[in-house]
Amino acid sequence: MRARRYLISGIVQGVGYRFFAVRSAQARAVGGWVRNLPDGRVEVLAQGDEAAIAALLEDLRRGPRSAAVSRVDEFEERPVEGLSGFDVRF
């Protein structure tokens, strides 16, 4: 079990990016959450097996059609016990 935090920069707010991330994470059985940040970035906490996390990262780098991802910063996190599901935080 691995956990990662991502900070996604570019045109990623107001373009359906959070809901894109939810669909991608749920399709891969990745737990965690996604939220908009006040500085215009999107933050993702993702937890799952290494292959699922890697596949999610590729999706996060691409984003939905209306997004323009310019950068994804990745940070190793400690796994959170009992984290299940993937949702949008406000």
MODELLER restraints for C-alpha pairs under 7 A, 6 or more apart:
rsr = mdl.restraints
at = mdl.atoms
rsr.add(forms.Gaussian(group=physical.xy_distance, feature=features.Distance(at['CA:1:A'], at['CA:47:A']), mean=6.91, stdev=0.5))
rsr.add(forms.Gaussian(group=physical.xy_distance, feature=features.Distance(at['CA:1:A'], at['CA:48:A']), mean=5.26, stdev=0.5))
rsr.add(forms.Gaussian(group=physical.xy_distance, feature=features.Distance(at['CA:1:A'], at['CA:49:A']), mean=4.97, stdev=0.5))
rsr.add(forms.Gaussian(group=physical.xy_distance, feature=features.Distance(at['CA:1:A'], at['CA:79:A']), mean=6.95, stdev=0.5))
rsr.add(forms.Gaussian(group=physical.xy_distance, feature=features.Distance(at['CA:2:A'], at['CA:47:A']), mean=5.57, stdev=0.5))
rsr.add(forms.Gaussian(group=physical.xy_distance, feature=features.Distance(at['CA:2:A'], at['CA:48:A']), mean=5.52, stdev=0.5))
rsr.add(forms.Gaussian(group=physical.xy_distance, feature=features.Distance(at['CA:2:A'], at['CA:49:A']), mean=5.90, stdev=0.5))
rsr.add(forms.Gaussian(group=physical.xy_distance, feature=features.Distance(at['CA:2:A'], at['CA:50:A']), mean=6.22, stdev=0.5))
rsr.add(forms.Gaussian(group=physical.xy_distance, feature=features.Distance(at['CA:2:A'], at['CA:79:A']), mean=6.12, stdev=0.5))
rsr.add(forms.Gaussian(group=physical.xy_distance, feature=features.Distance(at['CA:3:A'], at['CA:46:A']), mean=5.61, stdev=0.5))
rsr.add(forms.Gaussian(group=physical.xy_distance, feature=features.Distance(at['CA:3:A'], at['CA:47:A']), mean=4.20, stdev=0.5))
rsr.add(forms.Gaussian(group=physical.xy_distance, feature=features.Distance(at['CA:3:A'], at['CA:48:A']), mean=6.59, stdev=0.5))
rsr.add(forms.Gaussian(group=physical.xy_distance, feature=features.Distance(at['CA:3:A'], at['CA:76:A']), mean=6.34, stdev=0.5))
rsr.add(forms.Gaussian(group=physical.xy_distance, feature=features.Distance(at['CA:3:A'], at['CA:77:A']), mean=5.11, stdev=0.5))
rsr.add(forms.Gaussian(group=physical.xy_distance, feature=features.Distance(at['CA:3:A'], at['CA:78:A']), mean=5.95, stdev=0.5))
rsr.add(forms.Gaussian(group=physical.xy_distance, feature=features.Distance(at['CA:3:A'], at['CA:79:A']), mean=5.06, stdev=0.5))
rsr.add(forms.Gaussian(group=physical.xy_distance, feature=features.Distance(at['CA:4:A'], at['CA:45:A']), mean=5.87, stdev=0.5))
rsr.add(forms.Gaussian(group=physical.xy_distance, feature=features.Distance(at['CA:4:A'], at['CA:46:A']), mean=5.37, stdev=0.5))
rsr.add(forms.Gaussian(group=physical.xy_distance, feature=features.Distance(at['CA:4:A'], at['CA:47:A']), mean=6.46, stdev=0.5))
rsr.add(forms.Gaussian(group=physical.xy_distance, feature=features.Distance(at['CA:4:A'], at['CA:74:A']), mean=6.74, stdev=0.5))
rsr.add(forms.Gaussian(group=physical.xy_distance, feature=features.Distance(at['CA:4:A'], at['CA:75:A']), mean=5.58, stdev=0.5))
rsr.add(forms.Gaussian(group=physical.xy_distance, feature=features.Distance(at['CA:4:A'], at['CA:76:A']), mean=4.79, stdev=0.5))
rsr.add(forms.Gaussian(group=physical.xy_distance, feature=features.Distance(at['CA:4:A'], at['CA:77:A']), mean=5.15, stdev=0.5))
rsr.add(forms.Gaussian(group=physical.xy_distance, feature=features.Distance(at['CA:5:A'], at['CA:44:A']), mean=5.54, stdev=0.5))
rsr.add(forms.Gaussian(group=physical.xy_distance, feature=features.Distance(at['CA:5:A'], at['CA:45:A']), mean=4.47, stdev=0.5))
rsr.add(forms.Gaussian(group=physical.xy_distance, feature=features.Distance(at['CA:5:A'], at['CA:46:A']), mean=6.34, stdev=0.5))
rsr.add(forms.Gaussian(group=physical.xy_distance, feature=features.Distance(at['CA:5:A'], at['CA:74:A']), mean=5.85, stdev=0.5))
rsr.add(forms.Gaussian(group=physical.xy_distance, feature=features.Distance(at['CA:5:A'], at['CA:75:A']), mean=5.08, stdev=0.5))
rsr.add(forms.Gaussian(group=physical.xy_distance, feature=features.Distance(at['CA:5:A'], at['CA:76:A']), mean=6.49, stdev=0.5))
rsr.add(forms.Gaussian(group=physical.xy_distance, feature=features.Distance(at['CA:5:A'], at['CA:77:A']), mean=6.52, stdev=0.5))
rsr.add(forms.Gaussian(group=physical.xy_distance, feature=features.Distance(at['CA:6:A'], at['CA:43:A']), mean=5.64, stdev=0.5))
rsr.add(forms.Gaussian(group=physical.xy_distance, feature=features.Distance(at['CA:6:A'], at['CA:44:A']), mean=5.02, stdev=0.5))
rsr.add(forms.Gaussian(group=physical.xy_distance, feature=features.Distance(at['CA:6:A'], at['CA:45:A']), mean=6.50, stdev=0.5))
rsr.add(forms.Gaussian(group=physical.xy_distance, feature=features.Distance(at['CA:6:A'], at['CA:72:A']), mean=6.36, stdev=0.5))
rsr.add(forms.Gaussian(group=physical.xy_distance, feature=features.Distance(at['CA:6:A'], at['CA:73:A']), mean=5.49, stdev=0.5))
rsr.add(forms.Gaussian(group=physical.xy_distance, feature=features.Distance(at['CA:6:A'], at['CA:74:A']), mean=4.71, stdev=0.5))
rsr.add(forms.Gaussian(group=physical.xy_distance, feature=features.Distance(at['CA:6:A'], at['CA:75:A']), mean=6.38, stdev=0.5))
rsr.add(forms.Gaussian(group=physical.xy_distance, feature=features.Distance(at['CA:7:A'], at['CA:41:A']), mean=6.51, stdev=0.5))
rsr.add(forms.Gaussian(group=physical.xy_distance, feature=features.Distance(at['CA:7:A'], at['CA:42:A']), mean=5.78, stdev=0.5))
rsr.add(forms.Gaussian(group=physical.xy_distance, feature=features.Distance(at['CA:7:A'], at['CA:43:A']), mean=4.68, stdev=0.5))
rsr.add(forms.Gaussian(group=physical.xy_distance, feature=features.Distance(at['CA:7:A'], at['CA:44:A']), mean=6.57, stdev=0.5))
rsr.add(forms.Gaussian(group=physical.xy_distance, feature=features.Distance(at['CA:7:A'], at['CA:72:A']), mean=5.63, stdev=0.5))
rsr.add(forms.Gaussian(group=physical.xy_distance, feature=features.Distance(at['CA:7:A'], at['CA:73:A']), mean=5.12, stdev=0.5))
rsr.add(forms.Gaussian(group=physical.xy_distance, feature=features.Distance(at['CA:7:A'], at['CA:74:A']), mean=6.76, stdev=0.5))
rsr.add(forms.Gaussian(group=physical.xy_distance, feature=features.Distance(at['CA:8:A'], at['CA:41:A']), mean=5.49, stdev=0.5))
rsr.add(forms.Gaussian(group=physical.xy_distance, feature=features.Distance(at['CA:8:A'], at['CA:42:A']), mean=5.11, stdev=0.5))
rsr.add(forms.Gaussian(group=physical.xy_distance, feature=features.Distance(at['CA:8:A'], at['CA:43:A']), mean=6.33, stdev=0.5))
rsr.add(forms.Gaussian(group=physical.xy_distance, feature=features.Distance(at['CA:8:A'], at['CA:69:A']), mean=6.93, stdev=0.5))
rsr.add(forms.Gaussian(group=physical.xy_distance, feature=features.Distance(at['CA:8:A'], at['CA:71:A']), mean=5.83, stdev=0.5))
rsr.add(forms.Gaussian(group=physical.xy_distance, feature=features.Distance(at['CA:8:A'], at['CA:72:A']), mean=4.55, stdev=0.5))
rsr.add(forms.Gaussian(group=physical.xy_distance, feature=features.Distance(at['CA:8:A'], at['CA:73:A']), mean=6.55, stdev=0.5))
rsr.add(forms.Gaussian(group=physical.xy_distance, feature=features.Distance(at['CA:9:A'], at['CA:41:A']), mean=4.89, stdev=0.5))
rsr.add(forms.Gaussian(group=physical.xy_distance, feature=features.Distance(at['CA:9:A'], at['CA:42:A']), mean=6.82, stdev=0.5))
rsr.add(forms.Gaussian(group=physical.xy_distance, feature=features.Distance(at['CA:9:A'], at['CA:69:A']), mean=5.95, stdev=0.5))
rsr.add(forms.Gaussian(group=physical.xy_distance, feature=features.Distance(at['CA:9:A'], at['CA:70:A']), mean=5.62, stdev=0.5))
rsr.add(forms.Gaussian(group=physical.xy_distance, feature=features.Distance(at['CA:9:A'], at['CA:71:A']), mean=5.08, stdev=0.5))
rsr.add(forms.Gaussian(group=physical.xy_distance, feature=features.Distance(at['CA:9:A'], at['CA:72:A']), mean=6.36, stdev=0.5))
rsr.add(forms.Gaussian(group=physical.xy_distance, feature=features.Distance(at['CA:10:A'], at['CA:68:A']), mean=5.65, stdev=0.5))
rsr.add(forms.Gaussian(group=physical.xy_distance, feature=features.Distance(at['CA:10:A'], at['CA:69:A']), mean=4.69, stdev=0.5))
rsr.add(forms.Gaussian(group=physical.xy_distance, feature=features.Distance(at['CA:10:A'], at['CA:70:A']), mean=4.77, stdev=0.5))
rsr.add(forms.Gaussian(group=physical.xy_distance, feature=features.Distance(at['CA:10:A'], at['CA:71:A']), mean=6.75, stdev=0.5))
rsr.add(forms.Gaussian(group=physical.xy_distance, feature=features.Distance(at['CA:11:A'], at['CA:67:A']), mean=5.34, stdev=0.5))
rsr.add(forms.Gaussian(group=physical.xy_distance, feature=features.Distance(at['CA:11:A'], at['CA:68:A']), mean=4.90, stdev=0.5))
rsr.add(forms.Gaussian(group=physical.xy_distance, feature=features.Distance(at['CA:11:A'], at['CA:69:A']), mean=6.18, stdev=0.5))
rsr.add(forms.Gaussian(group=physical.xy_distance, feature=features.Distance(at['CA:12:A'], at['CA:41:A']), mean=6.64, stdev=0.5))
rsr.add(forms.Gaussian(group=physical.xy_distance, feature=features.Distance(at['CA:12:A'], at['CA:42:A']), mean=6.66, stdev=0.5))
rsr.add(forms.Gaussian(group=physical.xy_distance, feature=features.Distance(at['CA:12:A'], at['CA:67:A']), mean=5.37, stdev=0.5))
rsr.add(forms.Gaussian(group=physical.xy_distance, feature=features.Distance(at['CA:12:A'], at['CA:68:A']), mean=6.61, stdev=0.5))
rsr.add(forms.Gaussian(group=physical.xy_distance, feature=features.Distance(at['CA:12:A'], at['CA:69:A']), mean=6.64, stdev=0.5))
rsr.add(forms.Gaussian(group=physical.xy_distance, feature=features.Distance(at['CA:13:A'], at['CA:36:A']), mean=6.90, stdev=0.5))
rsr.add(forms.Gaussian(group=physical.xy_distance, feature=features.Distance(at['CA:13:A'], at['CA:40:A']), mean=6.52, stdev=0.5))
rsr.add(forms.Gaussian(group=physical.xy_distance, feature=features.Distance(at['CA:15:A'], at['CA:66:A']), mean=5.61, stdev=0.5))
rsr.add(forms.Gaussian(group=physical.xy_distance, feature=features.Distance(at['CA:15:A'], at['CA:67:A']), mean=5.84, stdev=0.5))
rsr.add(forms.Gaussian(group=physical.xy_distance, feature=features.Distance(at['CA:16:A'], at['CA:64:A']), mean=6.97, stdev=0.5))
rsr.add(forms.Gaussian(group=physical.xy_distance, feature=features.Distance(at['CA:17:A'], at['CA:63:A']), mean=6.31, stdev=0.5))
rsr.add(forms.Gaussian(group=physical.xy_distance, feature=features.Distance(at['CA:17:A'], at['CA:64:A']), mean=6.11, stdev=0.5))
rsr.add(forms.Gaussian(group=physical.xy_distance, feature=features.Distance(at['CA:17:A'], at['CA:67:A']), mean=6.91, stdev=0.5))
rsr.add(forms.Gaussian(group=physical.xy_distance, feature=features.Distance(at['CA:18:A'], at['CA:34:A']), mean=6.05, stdev=0.5))
rsr.add(forms.Gaussian(group=physical.xy_distance, feature=features.Distance(at['CA:18:A'], at['CA:35:A']), mean=6.73, stdev=0.5))
rsr.add(forms.Gaussian(group=physical.xy_distance, feature=features.Distance(at['CA:18:A'], at['CA:88:A']), mean=6.73, stdev=0.5))
rsr.add(forms.Gaussian(group=physical.xy_distance, feature=features.Distance(at['CA:20:A'], at['CA:64:A']), mean=6.24, stdev=0.5))
rsr.add(forms.Gaussian(group=physical.xy_distance, feature=features.Distance(at['CA:21:A'], at['CA:60:A']), mean=6.75, stdev=0.5))
rsr.add(forms.Gaussian(group=physical.xy_distance, feature=features.Distance(at['CA:22:A'], at['CA:86:A']), mean=6.07, stdev=0.5))
rsr.add(forms.Gaussian(group=physical.xy_distance, feature=features.Distance(at['CA:22:A'], at['CA:87:A']), mean=6.07, stdev=0.5))
rsr.add(forms.Gaussian(group=physical.xy_distance, feature=features.Distance(at['CA:24:A'], at['CA:56:A']), mean=6.38, stdev=0.5))
rsr.add(forms.Gaussian(group=physical.xy_distance, feature=features.Distance(at['CA:25:A'], at['CA:56:A']), mean=6.22, stdev=0.5))
rsr.add(forms.Gaussian(group=physical.xy_distance, feature=features.Distance(at['CA:25:A'], at['CA:86:A']), mean=6.65, stdev=0.5))
rsr.add(forms.Gaussian(group=physical.xy_distance, feature=features.Distance(at['CA:26:A'], at['CA:86:A']), mean=6.37, stdev=0.5))
rsr.add(forms.Gaussian(group=physical.xy_distance, feature=features.Distance(at['CA:28:A'], at['CA:52:A']), mean=5.62, stdev=0.5))
rsr.add(forms.Gaussian(group=physical.xy_distance, feature=features.Distance(at['CA:30:A'], at['CA:46:A']), mean=6.26, stdev=0.5))
rsr.add(forms.Gaussian(group=physical.xy_distance, feature=features.Distance(at['CA:30:A'], at['CA:47:A']), mean=5.58, stdev=0.5))
rsr.add(forms.Gaussian(group=physical.xy_distance, feature=features.Distance(at['CA:30:A'], at['CA:48:A']), mean=4.95, stdev=0.5))
rsr.add(forms.Gaussian(group=physical.xy_distance, feature=features.Distance(at['CA:30:A'], at['CA:52:A']), mean=6.68, stdev=0.5))
rsr.add(forms.Gaussian(group=physical.xy_distance, feature=features.Distance(at['CA:30:A'], at['CA:86:A']), mean=6.87, stdev=0.5))
rsr.add(forms.Gaussian(group=physical.xy_distance, feature=features.Distance(at['CA:31:A'], at['CA:46:A']), mean=5.73, stdev=0.5))
rsr.add(forms.Gaussian(group=physical.xy_distance, feature=features.Distance(at['CA:31:A'], at['CA:47:A']), mean=5.05, stdev=0.5))
rsr.add(forms.Gaussian(group=physical.xy_distance, feature=features.Distance(at['CA:31:A'], at['CA:48:A']), mean=6.35, stdev=0.5))
rsr.add(forms.Gaussian(group=physical.xy_distance, feature=features.Distance(at['CA:31:A'], at['CA:83:A']), mean=6.08, stdev=0.5))
rsr.add(forms.Gaussian(group=physical.xy_distance, feature=features.Distance(at['CA:31:A'], at['CA:84:A']), mean=4.88, stdev=0.5))
rsr.add(forms.Gaussian(group=physical.xy_distance, feature=features.Distance(at['CA:31:A'], at['CA:85:A']), mean=4.76, stdev=0.5))
rsr.add(forms.Gaussian(group=physical.xy_distance, feature=features.Distance(at['CA:31:A'], at['CA:86:A']), mean=4.87, stdev=0.5))
rsr.add(forms.Gaussian(group=physical.xy_distance, feature=features.Distance(at['CA:32:A'], at['CA:45:A']), mean=5.17, stdev=0.5))
rsr.add(forms.Gaussian(group=physical.xy_distance, feature=features.Distance(at['CA:32:A'], at['CA:46:A']), mean=4.71, stdev=0.5))
rsr.add(forms.Gaussian(group=physical.xy_distance, feature=features.Distance(at['CA:32:A'], at['CA:47:A']), mean=5.98, stdev=0.5))
rsr.add(forms.Gaussian(group=physical.xy_distance, feature=features.Distance(at['CA:32:A'], at['CA:83:A']), mean=6.60, stdev=0.5))
rsr.add(forms.Gaussian(group=physical.xy_distance, feature=features.Distance(at['CA:32:A'], at['CA:84:A']), mean=6.80, stdev=0.5))
rsr.add(forms.Gaussian(group=physical.xy_distance, feature=features.Distance(at['CA:32:A'], at['CA:85:A']), mean=6.36, stdev=0.5))
rsr.add(forms.Gaussian(group=physical.xy_distance, feature=features.Distance(at['CA:32:A'], at['CA:86:A']), mean=4.64, stdev=0.5))
rsr.add(forms.Gaussian(group=physical.xy_distance, feature=features.Distance(at['CA:32:A'], at['CA:87:A']), mean=6.77, stdev=0.5))
rsr.add(forms.Gaussian(group=physical.xy_distance, feature=features.Distance(at['CA:33:A'], at['CA:44:A']), mean=5.82, stdev=0.5))
rsr.add(forms.Gaussian(group=physical.xy_distance, feature=features.Distance(at['CA:33:A'], at['CA:45:A']), mean=5.40, stdev=0.5))
rsr.add(forms.Gaussian(group=physical.xy_distance, feature=features.Distance(at['CA:33:A'], at['CA:46:A']), mean=6.77, stdev=0.5))
rsr.add(forms.Gaussian(group=physical.xy_distance, feature=features.Distance(at['CA:33:A'], at['CA:86:A']), mean=5.07, stdev=0.5))
rsr.add(forms.Gaussian(group=physical.xy_distance, feature=features.Distance(at['CA:33:A'], at['CA:87:A']), mean=4.80, stdev=0.5))
rsr.add(forms.Gaussian(group=physical.xy_distance, feature=features.Distance(at['CA:33:A'], at['CA:88:A']), mean=5.61, stdev=0.5))
rsr.add(forms.Gaussian(group=physical.xy_distance, feature=features.Distance(at['CA:33:A'], at['CA:89:A']), mean=6.45, stdev=0.5))
rsr.add(forms.Gaussian(group=physical.xy_distance, feature=features.Distance(at['CA:34:A'], at['CA:43:A']), mean=5.66, stdev=0.5))
rsr.add(forms.Gaussian(group=physical.xy_distance, feature=features.Distance(at['CA:34:A'], at['CA:44:A']), mean=4.39, stdev=0.5))
rsr.add(forms.Gaussian(group=physical.xy_distance, feature=features.Distance(at['CA:34:A'], at['CA:45:A']), mean=6.48, stdev=0.5))
rsr.add(forms.Gaussian(group=physical.xy_distance, feature=features.Distance(at['CA:34:A'], at['CA:87:A']), mean=6.46, stdev=0.5))
rsr.add(forms.Gaussian(group=physical.xy_distance, feature=features.Distance(at['CA:34:A'], at['CA:88:A']), mean=5.03, stdev=0.5))
rsr.add(forms.Gaussian(group=physical.xy_distance, feature=features.Distance(at['CA:34:A'], at['CA:89:A']), mean=5.98, stdev=0.5))
rsr.add(forms.Gaussian(group=physical.xy_distance, feature=features.Distance(at['CA:35:A'], at['CA:42:A']), mean=5.74, stdev=0.5))
rsr.add(forms.Gaussian(group=physical.xy_distance, feature=features.Distance(at['CA:35:A'], at['CA:43:A']), mean=5.40, stdev=0.5))
rsr.add(forms.Gaussian(group=physical.xy_distance, feature=features.Distance(at['CA:35:A'], at['CA:44:A']), mean=6.65, stdev=0.5))
rsr.add(forms.Gaussian(group=physical.xy_distance, feature=features.Distance(at['CA:35:A'], at['CA:88:A']), mean=5.84, stdev=0.5))
rsr.add(forms.Gaussian(group=physical.xy_distance, feature=features.Distance(at['CA:35:A'], at['CA:89:A']), mean=5.05, stdev=0.5))
rsr.add(forms.Gaussian(group=physical.xy_distance, feature=features.Distance(at['CA:35:A'], at['CA:90:A']), mean=6.13, stdev=0.5))
rsr.add(forms.Gaussian(group=physical.xy_distance, feature=features.Distance(at['CA:36:A'], at['CA:42:A']), mean=4.53, stdev=0.5))
rsr.add(forms.Gaussian(group=physical.xy_distance, feature=features.Distance(at['CA:36:A'], at['CA:43:A']), mean=6.30, stdev=0.5))
rsr.add(forms.Gaussian(group=physical.xy_distance, feature=features.Distance(at['CA:37:A'], at['CA:43:A']), mean=6.75, stdev=0.5))
rsr.add(forms.Gaussian(group=physical.xy_distance, feature=features.Distance(at['CA:46:A'], at['CA:53:A']), mean=6.99, stdev=0.5))
rsr.add(forms.Gaussian(group=physical.xy_distance, feature=features.Distance(at['CA:47:A'], at['CA:79:A']), mean=6.65, stdev=0.5))
rsr.add(forms.Gaussian(group=physical.xy_distance, feature=features.Distance(at['CA:61:A'], at['CA:69:A']), mean=6.25, stdev=0.5))
rsr.add(forms.Gaussian(group=physical.xy_distance, feature=features.Distance(at['CA:61:A'], at['CA:72:A']), mean=6.52, stdev=0.5))
rsr.add(forms.Gaussian(group=physical.xy_distance, feature=features.Distance(at['CA:62:A'], at['CA:69:A']), mean=6.63, stdev=0.5))
rsr.add(forms.Gaussian(group=physical.xy_distance, feature=features.Distance(at['CA:63:A'], at['CA:69:A']), mean=6.67, stdev=0.5))
